[in-house]
Amino acid sequence: MEKRMQKIYTSTRNKDIKRTSKEAILAGMADDGGLYVYDGLDEVKLPIRDMMEMSYAQMAETILSALLPDFTEEEVKKCVQDAYANRFDNDDITPLHIAKDVPVLELFHGPTCAFKDVGLRMLPQLMSTAIQSCKGKDVMILTATSGDTGKAALEGFKDVEHIGITVFYPDHGVSNMQKLQMVTTSGQNTKVCAIQGNFDDAQSNVKKIFQDQELKERLNEMNTTLSSANSINIGRLIPQIVYYVFAYKEMVRKGKIRFGEEINFCVPTGNYGNVLAGYYAKCMGLPVKRFLVASNANHVLYDFLTTGIYDRNRSFFKTISPSMDILISSNLERLLYYKSGKDADYIHELMKSLEEKGSYQVRSDIFKDIQKDFYGGYCDDETCAAIMKEFYEEKGYVLDPHTAVGYKVMKDYQKNDATPCVLLATASPYKFAPAVENAIFQQSNEDEFACMEELQRKSGARIPDSLLLLQGAKIRHEDVIDKEDMRDYVEKTVKEMFHD
C-alpha cells in the first residue's frame, strides 16, 4: 500500500506540538488542552465541479484523502465502505428534501437518528485503522454528551477490538428517548454514566481528565491511552464536511441553484462542530456565502457573533432542544485559530481567559472577519414550539425542536438576504416526540412510545425502526455519580474493561 506525503496537525495553542493525522485521531485532544488543526487547510482545494458527479461515498473518499494523507487510498476506501454501506436507511446518507420551498438537508437517517451518526460511523473506522500502528495499546474513548453524541458513539465503537468507550451525560439533561437509547446499549466495551451536573460540567471534566498527567502515566502502565469521540477529535469533524458538498450538489441537481452560485447554510449548533465542518468546506472551495448559526435560550454563540465577547458566566437553561443546551462551544477554538492568522499564542491566551474568568473578547479585526462568514440568531422554547406548528401546517413536514430553532433564525435572516439557503435538520422529531406532538397538536402522552405512535398517526411521518426497537429494551447502564468523581470512574472502568 503506497503511502502519500504526511501532513502535520498542530495544536491550536502550541505549534510545537505536531502529529500526523493518525496520531491526532488517536489522541483526540492535544496534551496542552488545545485542538488539532491542519495549518494548510486554506491550501487544500477540492475538485468541486468533479464532485458534482460523485456519489456520497466517493465524495467522502475525496475529502478524507485530502485531509488525512497518511491513510492510504485502500485504507480510506475501506473506512468509507465500513462506515456507510448498509448503515443508513437512505442510499444518499444525507438526502436533501424540499419541503414546499424550503431545502432541508436530512442528517438523521443513520442508526441513532441524529446528525452525529455521520461522523461517528466514520471515526471508529479511522481509529481502528490508526491503532494498528501501535499494537498492544488499548484505547479508552471518553465522551461527554448533551444527548445525541453519546448513542452515536456507543453504536459506532460497540465491540470494536482494543477500544472501550465511556459516555457521560447530564442526569435530567437529555430527552427521555436520548437517555433510553444510551442506557440500553449492549456491547462488552461500553459504559454509560449520568453525572449530577449539566453538559458543560461533563465536557469540562472530560477535558481535565485528558490533561491529567498522573492518570495518563498510570493508564500507560496498563497499556491504555485515552481518546475522544466528541467533535474535538478531528477524525469526527472531517467526515461532516462531506454533507455540505453533497447538499450543494443536490441543490444544483434539483435546479435550485446554478453551479458556481453561492448559497447559505443554516445550522442549529451548540458545540460549533457541525457549522465548523461547513466552514472547512468553504475554505476548500465550496461556494458558500454565509453560515447562519442557530441557538436556543442558551445563546452564548449568538451573543459572541453579535458582540465579539464570549461569556459563559450566565444562567443555564434546560430547553426542549437539549442537544444545544451548551455554554462552552469547544470547536469555536478552531475557528478562532484560523481567523487569527493561525496565532497559537493568541489562542492560548483566549482559552486561558475563558478558563480563569469565564470569558474573553476577540480583537476587532478578527471579529469583523468572523461576521463576514457567520450570522447568529436564537429563539426560546415558546417560539420554537410555534415554529414547529407553523412549519407542519404550511409545509406538511415535521421538524424536531433543534431544526425548528434553525428555521426561525433562517426566516429572520432571509428578510434581508435572498441567497438560497439550506436548512440542516439535525435529528428525527421522534427523538423528542412529546415536545413535538405538544407543539403541533397541543397534546402529548406521558408514555413516550404511545406519543410516537400518535404523532405518526396524525402527521404521517414514519417512526424510525431503531427507535421502535427500544420499547421494552433491557436497561444495562444505571450509574449516576457526582461530577467530581468522573476521574476515578474512568480509571476504575479501564481496569474492569481491559484487565479483569
C-alpha positions as CSV (number, residue, x, y, z in Angstrom):
1,M,0.0,0.0,0.0
2,E,1.6,3.2,-1.2
3,K,1.9,5.9,1.5
4,R,1.3,9.5,0.5
5,M,3.0,12.6,1.9
6,Q,2.1,13.1,5.5
7,K,0.7,16.4,6.6
8,I,1.2,17.6,10.1
9,Y,-1.5,18.5,12.6
10,T,-0.7,21.0,15.3
11,S,-2.3,22.2,18.5
12,T,-4.4,25.4,18.4
13,R,-2.4,26.5,21.4
14,N,1.1,25.5,20.6
15,K,2.6,25.0,17.1
16,D,5.5,23.0,18.5
17,I,3.0,20.1,19.2
18,K,3.0,18.2,15.9
19,R,1.2,15.0,15.0
20,T,0.3,13.0,11.8
21,S,-3.5,12.7,11.2
22,K,-3.4,9.1,12.6
23,E,-1.7,10.3,15.8
24,A,-4.1,13.2,16.1
25,I,-7.1,11.0,15.7
26,L,-5.9,8.5,18.3
27,A,-5.0,11.3,20.8
28,G,-8.3,13.1,20.3
29,M,-7.0,16.2,22.1
30,A,-3.6,17.8,22.3
31,D,-1.6,17.5,25.6
32,D,-1.8,21.2,26.2
33,G,-5.6,21.1,26.1
34,G,-5.7,22.5,22.5
35,L,-7.5,21.0,19.5
36,Y,-5.7,19.6,16.5
37,V,-5.8,21.6,13.3
38,Y,-4.1,21.5,9.9
39,D,-2.2,24.7,9.1
40,G,-2.5,24.1,5.3
41,L,-6.3,23.9,5.3
42,D,-6.6,27.0,3.1
43,E,-4.2,25.4,0.6
44,V,-6.4,22.4,0.0
45,K,-8.7,22.8,-2.9
46,L,-11.4,20.2,-3.6
47,P,-12.4,19.4,-7.2
48,I,-15.8,20.8,-6.6
49,R,-17.0,20.6,-10.2
50,D,-15.9,16.9,-10.5
51,M,-17.6,16.2,-7.1
52,M,-21.0,17.2,-8.6
53,E,-20.9,13.8,-10.4
54,M,-19.8,11.8,-7.4
55,S,-21.8,9.6,-5.0
56,Y,-21.7,10.4,-1.3
57,A,-19.1,7.7,-0.7
58,Q,-16.9,9.0,-3.5
59,M,-17.1,12.5,-2.0
60,A,-16.1,11.1,1.4
61,E,-13.1,9.3,-0.1
62,T,-12.0,12.6,-1.8
63,I,-12.3,14.7,1.3
64,L,-10.7,12.2,3.7
65,S,-7.8,11.6,1.3
66,A,-7.2,15.4,1.1
67,L,-7.1,15.9,4.9
68,L,-5.8,12.6,6.2
69,P,-2.9,11.9,3.8
70,D,-1.1,9.3,6.0
71,F,-4.1,7.0,5.4
72,T,-3.5,5.0,2.2
73,E,-6.1,5.1,-0.6
74,E,-7.0,1.5,0.3
75,E,-7.5,2.4,4.0
76,V,-9.7,5.4,3.1
77,K,-11.8,3.3,0.8
78,K,-12.3,0.6,3.4
79,C,-13.1,3.1,6.1
80,V,-15.8,4.7,3.9
81,Q,-17.3,1.3,2.9
82,D,-17.4,0.0,6.5
83,A,-18.8,3.3,7.8
84,Y,-21.7,3.9,5.4
85,A,-22.6,0.8,3.4
86,N,-26.0,-0.5,4.6
87,R,-25.8,1.6,7.7
88,F,-28.2,4.3,6.8
89,D,-31.9,4.0,5.8
90,N,-31.3,6.2,2.7
91,D,-28.8,5.5,0.0
92,D,-27.9,9.2,-0.2
93,I,-26.9,9.1,3.5
94,T,-28.0,12.7,4.0
95,P,-30.8,13.3,1.4
96,L,-31.9,16.8,0.5
97,H,-35.7,17.2,0.9
98,I,-37.6,20.1,-0.5
99,A,-40.4,21.0,2.0
100,K,-42.6,23.1,-0.3
101,D,-40.0,25.8,-0.9
102,V,-37.5,25.1,1.9
103,P,-34.4,22.9,1.2
104,V,-34.0,20.6,4.2
105,L,-30.8,18.5,4.5
106,E,-31.9,15.4,6.5
107,L,-29.0,14.3,8.6
108,F,-30.9,11.8,10.7
109,H,-31.0,8.7,8.6
110,G,-28.3,6.8,10.5
111,P,-28.7,4.2,13.2
112,T,-29.3,6.7,16.1
113,C,-31.5,9.2,14.1
114,A,-29.2,12.2,14.6
115,F,-26.5,14.0,12.6
116,K,-23.8,12.7,14.9
117,D,-24.1,9.3,13.0
118,V,-22.3,10.8,10.0
119,G,-19.1,11.4,11.9
120,L,-19.4,8.6,14.5
121,R,-19.9,5.9,11.9
122,M,-16.6,7.0,10.4
123,L,-14.5,7.8,13.5
124,P,-14.3,4.1,14.7
125,Q,-13.1,3.0,11.3
126,L,-10.4,5.7,11.2
127,M,-9.3,4.9,14.8
128,S,-9.2,1.2,14.2
129,T,-7.0,1.7,11.2
130,A,-4.7,4.1,13.1
131,I,-4.5,1.8,16.2
132,Q,-2.8,-0.9,14.1
133,S,0.3,1.2,14.1
134,C,0.5,1.0,17.9
135,K,-0.2,-2.7,18.5
136,G,-0.5,-3.7,22.1
137,K,-2.3,-0.5,23.2
138,D,-5.9,-0.3,24.2
139,V,-7.8,2.9,23.8
140,M,-10.5,4.2,26.1
141,I,-12.8,6.7,24.4
142,L,-14.2,9.4,26.8
143,T,-17.2,11.3,25.6
144,A,-19.4,13.9,27.1
145,T,-22.8,14.2,25.5
146,S,-25.8,16.6,25.5
147,G,-27.9,13.8,24.1
148,D,-27.0,12.7,20.6
149,T,-23.3,12.1,20.5
150,G,-23.5,9.5,23.3
151,K,-25.6,6.9,21.5
152,A,-24.0,7.5,18.1
153,A,-20.5,7.0,19.7
154,L,-21.7,3.9,21.6
155,E,-23.1,2.3,18.4
156,G,-20.0,3.2,16.4
157,F,-17.5,1.8,18.8
158,K,-19.5,-1.1,20.2
159,D,-17.4,-4.3,20.3
160,V,-14.6,-2.7,18.4
161,E,-11.4,-4.6,19.2
162,H,-8.9,-2.9,21.6
163,I,-11.3,0.1,22.1
164,G,-13.6,0.8,25.0
165,I,-16.0,3.7,25.4
166,T,-17.3,5.6,28.4
167,V,-20.1,8.1,27.9
168,F,-21.0,10.8,30.5
169,Y,-24.4,12.6,30.2
170,P,-26.1,15.1,32.4
171,D,-28.7,13.5,34.6
172,H,-32.1,15.0,33.8
173,G,-30.4,17.0,31.0
174,V,-31.3,14.8,27.9
175,S,-34.6,13.8,26.4
176,N,-36.2,10.5,27.7
177,M,-35.6,8.9,24.3
178,Q,-32.0,10.0,24.2
179,K,-31.4,8.5,27.6
180,L,-33.2,5.3,26.7
181,Q,-31.0,5.0,23.6
182,M,-27.9,5.2,25.7
183,V,-28.8,3.1,28.8
184,T,-30.0,0.2,26.7
185,T,-26.7,-0.1,24.7
186,S,-25.2,-3.6,24.7
187,G,-21.6,-4.5,23.9
188,Q,-18.7,-5.7,26.1
189,N,-16.8,-2.5,25.8
190,T,-19.5,0.1,26.5
191,K,-20.1,2.1,29.7
192,V,-22.7,4.8,30.3
193,C,-22.9,7.1,33.3
194,A,-25.1,10.0,34.3
195,I,-23.5,12.9,36.2
196,Q,-25.1,15.3,38.7
197,G,-24.5,18.4,36.7
198,N,-25.0,19.8,33.2
199,F,-23.3,19.1,29.8
200,D,-20.7,21.8,30.3
201,D,-19.7,20.1,33.6
202,A,-19.3,16.8,31.8
203,Q,-17.4,18.3,29.0
204,S,-15.1,20.4,31.2
205,N,-14.2,17.4,33.4
206,V,-13.5,15.1,30.4
207,K,-11.1,17.8,29.2
208,K,-9.4,17.9,32.6
209,I,-9.1,14.1,32.6
210,F,-7.3,14.3,29.2
211,Q,-4.8,16.7,30.8
212,D,-4.3,14.7,34.0
213,Q,-0.6,13.6,33.6
214,E,-0.7,11.4,36.7
215,L,-3.7,9.5,35.4
216,K,-2.1,9.2,31.9
217,E,1.0,7.7,33.4
218,R,-1.0,5.1,35.4
219,L,-3.0,4.2,32.3
220,N,0.1,4.0,30.3
221,E,1.4,1.3,32.7
222,M,-1.8,-0.6,31.8
223,N,-1.1,-0.1,28.1
224,T,-4.1,2.1,27.7
225,T,-4.4,5.6,26.2
226,L,-7.3,8.0,26.3
227,S,-9.1,9.5,23.3
228,S,-12.3,11.3,22.4
229,A,-15.4,10.8,20.2
230,N,-16.6,14.4,20.6
231,S,-16.1,16.8,17.7
232,I,-12.9,17.9,19.5
233,N,-11.5,14.8,17.7
234,I,-10.5,15.9,14.1
235,G,-11.5,12.4,12.9
236,R,-15.1,13.1,14.0
237,L,-15.2,16.5,12.4
238,I,-13.7,15.9,9.0
239,P,-16.4,13.4,7.8
240,Q,-19.1,16.1,8.4
241,I,-17.6,18.2,5.7
242,V,-19.0,15.8,3.1
243,Y,-22.7,16.6,3.6
244,Y,-22.1,20.2,2.8
245,V,-20.7,19.4,-0.6
246,F,-23.4,16.8,-1.1
247,A,-26.1,19.4,-0.3
248,Y,-24.6,21.8,-2.8
249,K,-24.6,19.0,-5.5
250,E,-28.3,18.3,-4.8
251,M,-29.2,21.9,-4.9
252,V,-27.7,22.1,-8.4
253,R,-29.2,18.8,-9.5
254,K,-32.7,19.8,-8.3
255,G,-32.4,23.1,-10.2
256,K,-32.4,25.3,-7.1
257,I,-29.1,26.9,-7.9
258,R,-26.6,27.1,-10.8
259,F,-23.2,25.6,-10.4
260,G,-20.8,28.2,-9.0
261,E,-23.6,30.2,-7.4
262,E,-23.2,30.9,-3.7
263,I,-25.6,29.5,-1.1
264,N,-26.1,29.9,2.7
265,F,-26.4,27.1,5.3
266,C,-28.5,27.4,8.5
267,V,-27.1,25.2,11.2
268,P,-28.6,24.5,14.7
269,T,-25.5,24.1,16.9
270,G,-24.2,24.2,20.5
271,N,-20.6,22.9,20.3
272,Y,-19.9,24.6,16.9
273,G,-18.6,21.4,15.3
274,N,-21.5,21.0,12.8
275,V,-21.1,24.5,11.4
276,L,-17.3,24.4,11.6
277,A,-17.3,21.5,9.2
278,G,-19.2,23.7,6.7
279,Y,-16.6,26.4,7.2
280,Y,-13.9,23.9,6.3
281,A,-15.8,23.1,3.1
282,K,-15.9,26.8,2.3
283,C,-12.1,27.1,2.9
284,M,-11.6,24.3,0.4
285,G,-13.6,25.9,-2.3
286,L,-17.3,25.3,-1.8
287,P,-19.2,28.4,-2.9
288,V,-20.8,29.4,0.4
289,K,-21.7,33.0,1.2
290,R,-22.6,32.7,4.9
291,F,-23.4,30.3,7.7
292,L,-26.4,31.1,9.9
293,V,-25.7,29.8,13.5
294,A,-28.9,29.0,15.4
295,S,-29.0,28.9,19.2
296,N,-31.8,28.2,21.7
297,A,-32.2,30.1,25.0
298,N,-28.6,29.3,25.9
299,H,-27.5,31.8,23.3
300,V,-23.8,32.3,24.2
301,L,-23.0,31.9,20.5
302,Y,-25.5,34.5,19.4
303,D,-24.0,36.9,21.9
304,F,-20.5,36.2,20.7
305,L,-21.4,36.6,17.0
306,T,-23.1,40.0,17.7
307,T,-20.6,41.4,20.2
308,G,-17.3,39.6,19.8
309,I,-17.4,38.8,23.5
310,Y,-17.7,35.1,24.6
311,D,-19.1,34.9,28.2
312,R,-20.2,31.7,29.8
313,N,-21.0,33.5,33.1
314,R,-24.7,33.3,32.8
315,S,-27.8,31.2,33.7
316,F,-28.1,27.8,32.2
317,F,-31.5,26.8,30.8
318,K,-32.9,23.4,30.1
319,T,-34.9,23.6,26.9
320,I,-36.9,21.4,24.6
321,S,-33.8,21.4,22.3
322,P,-31.4,19.8,24.8
323,S,-28.6,18.9,22.4
324,M,-28.0,22.7,22.2
325,D,-28.0,23.3,26.0
326,I,-24.4,24.2,26.0
327,L,-22.4,27.3,27.3
328,I,-18.9,26.2,26.3
329,S,-18.6,25.7,22.5
330,S,-15.4,23.8,22.1
331,N,-15.0,24.0,18.3
332,L,-15.1,27.7,18.3
333,E,-11.4,27.5,19.3
334,R,-10.6,26.0,15.9
335,L,-12.4,28.9,14.1
336,L,-10.6,31.5,16.2
337,Y,-7.2,29.8,15.3
338,Y,-7.8,30.2,11.6
339,K,-9.3,33.7,11.8
340,S,-6.4,34.9,14.0
341,G,-4.0,34.0,11.2
342,K,-3.1,30.8,13.0
343,D,-1.7,32.6,16.0
344,A,-1.4,29.8,18.6
345,D,-0.1,32.1,21.3
346,Y,-3.1,34.4,21.0
347,I,-5.5,31.4,21.2
348,H,-3.7,30.1,24.3
349,E,-4.3,33.5,25.9
350,L,-8.0,33.5,24.9
351,M,-8.6,30.0,26.3
352,K,-6.7,30.8,29.5
353,S,-9.0,33.8,30.0
354,L,-12.1,31.5,29.3
355,E,-10.8,29.0,31.9
356,E,-9.9,31.6,34.6
357,K,-12.5,34.3,34.0
358,G,-15.2,32.5,32.0
359,S,-15.0,35.0,29.2
360,Y,-12.8,36.6,26.5
361,Q,-13.1,39.3,23.8
362,V,-11.5,38.9,20.4
363,R,-9.7,41.6,18.5
364,S,-11.9,43.8,16.4
365,D,-10.3,42.7,13.1
366,I,-10.9,39.0,13.9
367,F,-14.5,39.8,14.9
368,K,-15.2,41.6,11.7
369,D,-13.7,38.7,9.7
370,I,-15.9,36.2,11.6
371,Q,-19.0,38.2,10.9
372,K,-18.4,38.1,7.2
373,D,-18.9,34.3,7.3
374,F,-21.2,33.8,10.3
375,Y,-24.5,35.2,11.4
376,G,-26.1,34.4,14.8
377,G,-29.7,34.1,15.8
378,Y,-31.7,32.3,18.5
379,C,-35.2,31.6,19.8
380,D,-36.8,30.4,23.1
381,D,-39.0,27.4,23.7
382,E,-42.2,29.1,23.1
383,T,-41.2,30.4,19.7
384,C,-39.6,27.1,18.9
385,A,-42.9,25.3,19.5
386,A,-44.8,27.9,17.4
387,I,-42.3,27.3,14.6
388,M,-42.9,23.5,14.7
389,K,-46.6,24.0,14.4
390,E,-46.3,26.6,11.7
391,F,-43.9,24.6,9.6
392,Y,-46.1,21.5,9.8
393,E,-49.3,23.4,8.8
394,E,-47.6,25.3,6.0
395,K,-45.2,22.7,4.6
396,G,-46.6,19.4,5.8
397,Y,-43.3,18.5,7.3
398,V,-42.4,17.6,10.9
399,L,-39.3,19.4,12.4
400,D,-37.6,18.4,15.6
401,P,-37.0,21.2,18.1
402,H,-33.4,21.8,17.1
403,T,-34.2,22.2,13.4
404,A,-37.2,24.4,14.3
405,V,-34.8,26.8,16.1
406,G,-32.8,26.8,12.9
407,Y,-35.8,27.6,10.7
408,K,-36.7,30.6,12.9
409,V,-33.2,32.0,12.5
410,M,-33.3,31.3,8.8
411,K,-36.6,33.1,8.4
412,D,-35.4,36.1,10.2
413,Y,-32.2,36.3,8.2
414,Q,-33.9,35.8,4.8
415,K,-35.8,39.1,5.3
416,N,-32.6,40.8,4.2
417,D,-30.8,38.2,2.0
418,A,-32.4,36.3,-0.9
419,T,-29.4,34.0,-1.2
420,P,-30.7,30.3,-1.5
421,C,-30.3,28.7,1.9
422,V,-30.2,25.0,3.1
423,L,-31.6,24.2,6.5
424,L,-29.8,21.4,8.3
425,A,-32.2,19.0,10.0
426,T,-30.1,17.6,12.8
427,A,-32.4,14.9,14.3
428,S,-35.6,12.9,13.9
429,P,-38.6,14.5,15.5
430,Y,-39.3,11.2,17.1
431,K,-36.4,11.6,19.5
432,F,-38.4,14.4,21.0
433,A,-41.9,13.2,20.4
434,P,-43.6,14.7,23.4
435,A,-42.3,18.2,22.7
436,V,-43.1,17.9,19.0
437,E,-46.6,16.5,19.5
438,N,-47.4,19.1,22.1
439,A,-46.2,21.9,19.8
440,I,-48.1,20.8,16.7
441,F,-51.3,19.2,18.2
442,Q,-51.3,20.8,21.7
443,Q,-51.4,17.4,23.4
444,S,-48.9,14.7,24.3
445,N,-48.9,11.3,26.0
446,E,-46.6,10.6,29.0
447,D,-45.8,7.2,27.5
448,E,-43.0,8.0,25.1
449,F,-43.9,5.2,22.7
450,A,-47.6,5.9,22.7
451,C,-46.7,9.5,22.0
452,M,-44.7,8.4,19.0
453,E,-47.5,6.3,17.6
454,E,-49.9,9.1,18.0
455,L,-47.6,11.6,16.3
456,Q,-47.1,9.1,13.4
457,R,-50.9,8.6,13.1
458,K,-51.6,12.3,12.9
459,S,-48.6,13.5,10.9
460,G,-47.9,10.6,8.6
461,A,-44.2,10.9,9.3
462,R,-42.7,7.4,9.8
463,I,-41.2,6.3,13.1
464,P,-37.6,5.1,12.6
465,D,-37.3,1.4,13.3
466,S,-34.3,1.9,15.6
467,L,-36.5,3.9,18.0
468,L,-39.4,1.4,17.9
469,L,-37.0,-1.3,18.9
470,L,-36.2,0.5,22.2
471,Q,-39.6,-0.3,23.6
472,G,-39.1,-2.9,26.3
473,A,-35.3,-3.0,25.8
474,K,-33.3,-4.0,28.8
475,I,-31.7,-1.2,30.9
476,R,-28.0,-2.0,31.1
477,H,-26.4,1.2,32.5
478,E,-27.7,2.8,35.7
479,D,-24.7,4.5,37.2
480,V,-25.1,8.1,38.5
481,I,-22.1,9.9,40.0
482,D,-21.1,13.3,41.1
483,K,-19.1,15.3,38.5
484,E,-16.1,15.3,40.8
485,D,-15.9,11.5,40.7
486,M,-15.5,11.2,36.9
487,R,-11.7,10.8,37.0
488,D,-11.9,7.8,39.5
489,Y,-14.8,6.3,37.5
490,V,-12.7,6.3,34.3
491,E,-9.7,4.6,36.0
492,K,-12.0,2.0,37.5
493,T,-13.7,1.4,34.2
494,V,-10.3,0.9,32.4
495,K,-9.3,-1.7,35.0
496,E,-12.6,-3.6,34.7
497,M,-12.8,-3.4,30.9
498,F,-9.3,-4.3,29.9
499,H,-7.7,-6.1,32.9
500,D,-10.3,-8.0,34.9
